[in-house]
Amino acid sequence: MGIFSTPRPVPSRRWGALAGSAVVLLALPVVAAAGAPLSGWVLAAVLWAAGEALAWLLTHVPLGADNLAASGIRAVGMTFRVIAIMVVLLAVTAANEAVGVTAVLTFAAAYSLELLVSLSAYFGGSK
């Protein structure tokens, strides 16, 4: 339980966001070369940018025991941003499978790398 019981400061989101954004940008030539619909990549890029913009806004909400309501808003907002994006991706996939699958794969790759970098920064940072 030791690794999870040690409190750590919240690391910057910068490197995770940059890594995910790089995946979205690097996915464009892959999508084009694969002959997948570019509209799927555009959808993923727009959703990625919107999600990152919302996350940036939410990171300016104060955290801590002195700001319980604000901390709750931040937590619900961070959860909502990903759920809302997944709902959009599911709806698009139901309407147009090729576009939806392209968007889902692009977004999932970017989100996964962002999560990996963020977790590495958190657990690799100072205690």
N, CA, C and O of each residue as an XYZ file, in Angstrom:
508
protein
N       0.823     -1.190      0.000
C       0.000      0.000      0.000
C       0.868      1.255      0.000
O       0.337      2.350     -0.184
N       2.163      1.141      0.196
C       3.046      2.275      0.371
C       3.031      3.292     -0.752
O       3.035      4.495     -0.491
N       3.012      2.838     -1.995
C       3.076      3.784     -3.117
C       1.809      4.633     -3.211
O       1.864      5.778     -3.660
N       0.672      4.083     -2.793
C      -0.587      4.827     -2.872
C      -0.873      5.646     -1.619
O      -1.714      6.544     -1.650
N      -0.183      5.347     -0.511
C      -0.466      6.059      0.728
C       0.413      7.285      0.926
O       0.191      8.059      1.857
N       1.400      7.474      0.069
C       2.283      8.630      0.197
C       1.703      9.805     -0.578
O       1.595      9.734     -1.802
N       1.323     10.894      0.111
C       0.788     12.053     -0.613
C       1.871     12.711     -1.461
O       3.024     12.815     -1.044
N       1.491     13.146     -2.638
C       2.407     13.816     -3.550
C       1.737     15.077     -4.080
O       0.509     15.155     -4.136
N       2.528     16.051     -4.461
C       1.926     17.230     -5.092
C       1.390     16.869     -6.479
O       1.907     15.970     -7.142
N       0.359     17.575     -6.899
C      -0.212     17.347     -8.228
C       0.779     17.880     -9.269
O       1.130     19.060     -9.242
N       1.230     17.013    -10.188
C       2.187     17.493    -11.193
C       1.501     18.328    -12.277
O       0.275     18.331    -12.394
N       2.286     19.012    -13.041
C       1.766     19.807    -14.153
C       1.148     18.887    -15.204
O       1.636     17.779    -15.430
N       0.094     19.341    -15.831
C      -0.548     18.574    -16.911
C       0.152     18.803    -18.246
O      -0.171     18.141    -19.233
N       1.094     19.720    -18.287
C       1.705     20.152    -19.544
C       2.255     18.997    -20.372
O       1.937     18.881    -21.556
N       3.085     18.131    -19.759
C       3.742     17.086    -20.546
C       2.756     16.042    -21.048
O       2.891     15.554    -22.170
N       1.772     15.695    -20.239
C       0.755     14.749    -20.685
C      -0.063     15.304    -21.835
O      -0.346     14.600    -22.804
N      -0.444     16.573    -21.725
C      -1.230     17.213    -22.785
C      -0.412     17.329    -24.071
O      -0.931     17.109    -25.166
N       0.854     17.673    -23.933
C       1.708     17.766    -25.127
C       1.908     16.408    -25.784
O       1.906     16.304    -27.010
N       2.081     15.371    -24.977
C       2.256     14.024    -25.524
C       0.994     13.577    -26.268
O       1.077     13.041    -27.373
N      -0.160     13.798    -25.662
C      -1.417     13.437    -26.330
C      -1.646     14.232    -27.602
O      -2.121     13.696    -28.602
N      -1.304     15.521    -27.559
C      -1.455     16.364    -28.752
C      -0.526     15.900    -29.867
O      -0.889     15.936    -31.042
N       0.676     15.464    -29.493
C       1.614     14.946    -30.496
C       1.061     13.690    -31.160
O       1.232     13.492    -32.363
N       0.402     12.847    -30.377
C      -0.206     11.643    -30.947
C      -1.283     12.019    -31.955
O      -1.362     11.428    -33.032
N      -2.111     12.998    -31.612
C      -3.164     13.430    -32.538
C      -2.543     13.955    -33.829
O      -2.999     13.613    -34.920
N      -1.514     14.776    -33.712
C      -0.865     15.317    -34.913
C      -0.189     14.233    -35.733
O      -0.287     14.234    -36.960
N       0.497     13.306    -35.072
C       1.182     12.236    -35.789
C       0.215     11.211    -36.372
O       0.586     10.445    -37.262
N      -1.009     11.192    -35.884
C      -2.005     10.264    -36.419
C      -2.511     10.693    -37.790
O      -3.010      9.862    -38.549
N      -2.389     11.975    -38.117
C      -2.897     12.447    -39.413
C      -2.268     11.716    -40.592
O      -3.009     11.199    -41.429
N      -0.932     11.641    -40.707
C      -0.385     10.903    -41.841
C      -0.704      9.405    -41.797
O      -0.818      8.768    -42.844
N      -0.846      8.847    -40.611
C      -1.200      7.430    -40.495
C      -2.618      7.198    -41.013
O      -2.871      6.247    -41.754
N      -3.530      8.069    -40.619
C      -4.918      7.966    -41.076
C      -4.980      8.144    -42.595
O      -5.681      7.402    -43.283
N      -4.254      9.119    -43.107
C      -4.253      9.365    -44.556
C      -3.663      8.171    -45.311
O      -4.200      7.757    -46.338
N      -2.570      7.627    -44.806
C      -1.923      6.489    -45.478
C      -2.795      5.232    -45.420
O      -2.769      4.409    -46.335
N      -3.558      5.092    -44.349
C      -4.414      3.918    -44.200
C      -5.686      4.018    -45.036
O      -6.421      3.040    -45.171
N      -5.945      5.193    -45.595
C      -7.160      5.374    -46.378
C      -8.404      5.521    -45.529
O      -9.522      5.402    -46.030
N      -8.216      5.777    -44.252
C      -9.357      5.985    -43.348
C      -9.921      7.382    -43.587
O      -9.217      8.254    -44.095
N     -11.166      7.600    -43.232
C     -11.757      8.925    -43.456
C     -11.072     10.009    -42.618
O     -10.929      9.872    -41.403
N     -10.658     11.075    -43.278
C     -10.006     12.184    -42.578
C     -10.971     12.899    -41.637
O     -10.552     13.539    -40.672
N     -12.258     12.786    -41.925
C     -13.234     13.409    -41.023
C     -13.192     12.766    -39.641
O     -13.512     13.428    -38.654
N     -12.812     11.511    -39.544
C     -12.650     10.857    -38.247
C     -11.489     11.462    -37.483
O     -11.578     11.677    -36.274
N     -10.394     11.739    -38.191
C      -9.245     12.387    -37.546
C      -9.614     13.802    -37.118
O      -9.257     14.231    -36.021
N     -10.324     14.525    -37.972
C     -10.728     15.891    -37.631
C     -11.614     15.875    -36.386
O     -11.442     16.706    -35.494
N     -12.552     14.946    -36.319
C     -13.418     14.844    -35.143
C     -12.592     14.581    -33.889
O     -12.797     15.223    -32.859
N     -11.661     13.642    -33.979
C     -10.815     13.343    -32.812
C      -9.987     14.551    -32.412
O      -9.837     14.827    -31.222
N      -9.451     15.270    -33.375
C      -8.631     16.444    -33.075
C      -9.466     17.542    -32.411
O      -9.013     18.183    -31.463
N     -10.674     17.754    -32.907
C     -11.554     18.779    -32.319
C     -11.960     18.379    -30.904
O     -11.944     19.210    -29.996
N     -12.323     17.116    -30.712
C     -12.694     16.649    -29.377
C     -11.507     16.709    -28.420
O     -11.660     17.054    -27.249
N     -10.325     16.372    -28.929
C      -9.119     16.454    -28.097
C      -8.881     17.900    -27.654
O      -8.637     18.161    -26.476
N      -8.953     18.822    -28.588
C      -8.720     20.236    -28.270
C      -9.778     20.753    -27.288
O      -9.450     21.480    -26.350
N     -11.028     20.384    -27.499
C     -12.094     20.823    -26.592
C     -11.898     20.239    -25.193
O     -12.075     20.935    -24.193
N     -11.534     18.970    -25.128
C     -11.294     18.337    -23.836
C     -10.124     18.957    -23.101
O     -10.180     19.156    -21.887
N      -9.069     19.261    -23.832
C      -7.901     19.886    -23.216
C      -8.215     21.312    -22.762
O      -7.725     21.760    -21.726
N      -9.024     22.016    -23.534
C      -9.416     23.379    -23.135
C     -10.236     23.341    -21.851
O     -10.019     24.156    -20.955
N     -11.172     22.404    -21.754
C     -11.963     22.264    -20.537
C     -11.073     21.867    -19.361
O     -11.234     22.389    -18.257
N     -10.139     20.949    -19.589
C      -9.221     20.545    -18.519
C      -8.375     21.723    -18.056
O      -8.128     21.883    -16.861
N      -7.936     22.539    -18.992
C      -7.145     23.722    -18.631
C      -7.962     24.669    -17.755
O      -7.458     25.199    -16.764
N      -9.218     24.876    -18.123
C     -10.085     25.727    -17.297
C     -10.275     25.135    -15.902
O     -10.233     25.851    -14.902
N     -10.484     23.825    -15.847
C     -10.730     23.180    -14.563
C      -9.491     23.158    -13.672
O      -9.619     23.116    -12.449
N      -8.302     23.186    -14.254
C      -7.090     23.191    -13.429
C      -6.922     24.514    -12.694
O      -6.104     24.610    -11.779
N      -7.671     25.517    -13.072
C      -7.598     26.801    -12.381
C      -8.603     26.901    -11.228
O      -8.684     27.924    -10.548
N      -9.361     25.833    -11.023
C     -10.274     25.772     -9.882
C      -9.448     25.308     -8.681
O      -8.738     24.307     -8.779
N      -9.525     26.014     -7.555
C      -8.683     25.654     -6.403
C      -9.055     24.301     -5.802
O     -10.215     23.890     -5.821
N      -8.041     23.620     -5.268
C      -8.230     22.332     -4.605
C      -7.960     22.470     -3.116
O      -7.407     23.476     -2.673
N      -8.345     21.470     -2.348
C      -7.985     21.424     -0.940
C      -9.187     21.421     -0.024
O     -10.327     21.620     -0.444
N      -8.889     21.188      1.253
C      -9.947     21.114      2.268
C     -10.650     22.452      2.455
O     -11.810     22.494      2.865
N      -9.955     23.542      2.156
C     -10.568     24.862      2.291
C     -11.544     25.174      1.159
O     -12.337     26.110      1.259
N     -11.485     24.389      0.082
C     -12.305     24.634     -1.112
C     -13.030     23.352     -1.520
O     -12.880     22.898     -2.654
N     -13.801     22.771     -0.629
C     -14.435     21.487     -0.913
C     -15.398     21.561     -2.096
O     -15.415     20.656     -2.931
N     -16.186     22.602     -2.178
C     -17.126     22.723     -3.294
C     -16.377     22.855     -4.616
O     -16.742     22.219     -5.605
N     -15.338     23.671     -4.635
C     -14.548     23.842     -5.859
C     -13.842     22.550     -6.235
O     -13.747     22.214     -7.416
N     -13.345     21.819     -5.237
C     -12.695     20.537     -5.517
C     -13.689     19.557     -6.133
O     -13.341     18.807     -7.046
N     -14.924     19.561     -5.636
C     -15.955     18.694     -6.198
C     -16.297     19.069     -7.632
O     -16.479     18.201     -8.486
N     -16.382     20.370     -7.886
C     -16.653     20.834     -9.251
C     -15.540     20.388    -10.187
O     -15.798     19.949    -11.307
N     -14.319     20.502     -9.728
C     -13.184     20.094    -10.560
C     -13.222     18.598    -10.849
O     -12.996     18.179    -11.985
N     -13.504     17.797     -9.837
C     -13.550     16.345    -10.023
C     -14.667     15.941    -10.981
O     -14.450     15.143    -11.893
N     -15.853     16.491    -10.773
C     -16.988     16.162    -11.644
C     -16.721     16.669    -13.066
O     -17.044     15.985    -14.037
N     -16.139     17.850    -13.191
C     -15.837     18.400    -14.514
C     -14.830     17.564    -15.281
O     -14.990     17.346    -16.482
N     -13.790     17.091    -14.597
C     -12.788     16.252    -15.268
C     -13.392     14.922    -15.713
O     -13.053     14.404    -16.777
N     -14.281     14.379    -14.897
C     -14.953     13.135    -15.279
C     -15.923     13.390    -16.427
O     -15.984     12.611    -17.378
N     -16.675     14.475    -16.338
C     -17.656     14.810    -17.365
C     -17.006     15.002    -18.729
O     -17.572     14.587    -19.740
N     -15.832     15.621    -18.778
C     -15.217     15.909    -20.075
C     -14.942     14.626    -20.851
O     -15.157     14.583    -22.062
N     -14.476     13.591    -20.181
C     -14.185     12.340    -20.885
C     -15.470     11.598    -21.218
O     -15.588     11.035    -22.307
N     -16.432     11.585    -20.308
C     -17.699     10.901    -20.587
C     -18.421     11.571    -21.761
O     -18.952     10.883    -22.633
N     -18.443     12.903    -21.790
C     -19.098     13.616    -22.893
C     -18.429     13.303    -24.222
O     -19.108     13.120    -25.232
N     -17.113     13.240    -24.229
C     -16.388     12.913    -25.464
C     -16.719     11.492    -25.905
O     -16.924     11.243    -27.093
N     -16.774     10.564    -24.961
C     -17.099      9.183    -25.320
C     -18.518      9.061    -25.863
O     -18.757      8.268    -26.774
N     -19.459      9.824    -25.327
C     -20.831      9.803    -25.837
C     -20.850     10.286    -27.289
O     -21.513      9.691    -28.138
N     -20.121     11.367    -27.566
C     -20.049     11.869    -28.948
C     -19.432     10.816    -29.859
O     -19.937     10.564    -30.953
N     -18.349     10.206    -29.415
C     -17.685      9.186    -30.239
C     -18.589      7.981    -30.485
O     -18.607      7.437    -31.589
N     -19.337      7.561    -29.470
C     -20.268      6.445    -29.656
C     -21.384      6.799    -30.630
O     -21.761      5.978    -31.466
N     -21.915      8.016    -30.528
C     -22.979      8.439    -31.429
C     -22.485      8.510    -32.874
O     -23.183      8.090    -33.797
N     -21.292      9.038    -33.059
C     -20.736      9.119    -34.421
C     -20.463      7.722    -34.960
O     -20.723      7.453    -36.132
N     -19.945      6.836    -34.127
C     -19.671      5.469    -34.570
C     -20.964      4.755    -34.960
O     -20.977      3.980    -35.917
N     -22.032      5.003    -34.240
C     -23.321      4.393    -34.587
C     -23.849      4.927    -35.913
O     -24.484      4.197    -36.673
N     -23.586      6.200    -36.189
C     -24.073      6.814    -37.429
C     -23.185      6.492    -38.627
O     -23.692      6.265    -39.726
N     -21.870      6.469    -38.431
C     -20.922      6.221    -39.520
C     -19.734      5.472    -38.926
O     -18.854      6.067    -38.305
N     -19.727      4.170    -39.127
C     -18.743      3.316    -38.461
C     -17.302      3.679    -38.805
O     -16.456      3.734    -37.912
N     -17.008      3.926    -40.065
C     -15.630      4.207    -40.465
C     -15.107      5.495    -39.825
O     -13.982      5.537    -39.327
N     -15.930      6.538    -39.844
C     -15.531      7.810    -39.232
C     -15.379      7.638    -37.725
O     -14.407      8.112    -37.137
N     -16.335      6.965    -37.106
C     -16.300      6.771    -35.666
C     -15.114      5.957    -35.194
O     -14.469      6.313    -34.207
N     -14.818      4.868    -35.886
C     -13.689      4.030    -35.493
C     -12.375      4.791    -35.639
O     -11.497      4.681    -34.783
N     -12.236      5.554    -36.708
C     -11.030      6.369    -36.880
C     -10.887      7.378    -35.740
O      -9.800      7.555    -35.191
N     -11.979      8.028    -35.394
C     -11.954      9.011    -34.308
C     -11.672      8.339    -32.965
O     -10.885      8.854    -32.170
N     -12.299      7.209    -32.709
C     -12.097      6.503    -31.439
C     -10.647      6.057    -31.293
O     -10.043      6.254    -30.239
N     -10.089      5.463    -32.328
C      -8.704      4.990    -32.247
C      -7.720      6.145    -32.049
O      -6.770      6.034    -31.275
N      -7.957      7.247    -32.750
C      -7.075      8.415    -32.608
C      -7.179      8.993    -31.205
O      -6.163      9.246    -30.557
N      -8.395      9.200    -30.736
C      -8.586      9.785    -29.410
C      -8.074      8.844    -28.325
O      -7.424      9.290    -27.380
N      -8.358      7.551    -28.447
C      -7.920      6.588    -27.433
C      -6.398      6.526    -27.336
O      -5.850      6.418    -26.239
N      -5.718      6.595    -28.470
C      -4.252      6.586    -28.442
C      -3.713      7.831    -27.741
O      -2.791      7.743    -26.929
N      -4.287      8.983    -28.055
C      -3.843     10.235    -27.429
C      -4.139     10.220    -25.935
O      -3.283     10.600    -25.137
N      -5.319      9.794    -25.549
C      -5.702      9.769    -24.140
C      -4.832      8.793    -23.359
O      -4.426      9.075    -22.231
N      -4.546      7.639    -23.966
C      -3.728      6.628    -23.290
C      -2.317      7.147    -23.026
O      -1.774      6.949    -21.939
N      -1.726      7.806    -24.012
C      -0.382      8.338    -23.799
C      -0.410      9.469    -22.773
O       0.488      9.564    -21.937
N      -1.429     10.325    -22.828
C      -1.538     11.388    -21.830
C      -1.625     10.789    -20.430
O      -0.970     11.272    -19.506
N      -2.420      9.752    -20.269
C      -2.564      9.099    -18.972
C      -1.243      8.486    -18.524
O      -0.861      8.626    -17.363
N      -0.547      7.815    -19.420
C       0.737      7.200    -19.085
C       1.763      8.246    -18.632
O       2.443      8.060    -17.623
N       1.865      9.336    -19.380
C       2.812     10.395    -19.029
C       2.416     11.054    -17.706
O       3.276     11.345    -16.875
N       1.135     11.287    -17.513
C       0.673     11.918    -16.276
C       0.914     11.027    -15.060
O       1.344     11.510    -14.013
N       0.640      9.735    -15.193
C       0.894      8.817    -14.091
C       2.387      8.695    -13.799
O       2.793      8.610    -12.640
N       3.191      8.689    -14.842
C       4.647      8.650    -14.652
C       5.135      9.893    -13.925
O       6.005      9.813    -13.058
N       4.576     11.029    -14.277
C       4.967     12.274    -13.608
C       4.523     12.255    -12.153
O       5.244     12.733    -11.277
N       3.345     11.708    -11.887
C       2.844     11.685    -10.515
C       3.647     10.731     -9.639
O       4.112     11.110     -8.564
N       3.807      9.501    -10.098
C       4.501      8.508     -9.273
C       6.018      8.647     -9.333
O       6.721      8.151     -8.452
N       6.523      9.311    -10.356
C       7.962      9.516    -10.452
C       8.421     10.815     -9.827
O       9.622     11.057     -9.697
N       7.474     11.654     -9.437
C       7.806     12.964     -8.864
C       8.224     12.859     -7.415
O       8.265     11.772     -6.838
N       8.530     13.991     -6.844
C       8.963     14.040     -5.443
C       7.799     13.734     -4.516
O       6.641     13.987     -4.848
N       8.119     13.188     -3.353
C       7.098     12.790     -2.385
C       6.841     13.888     -1.398
O       6.009     13.733     -0.504
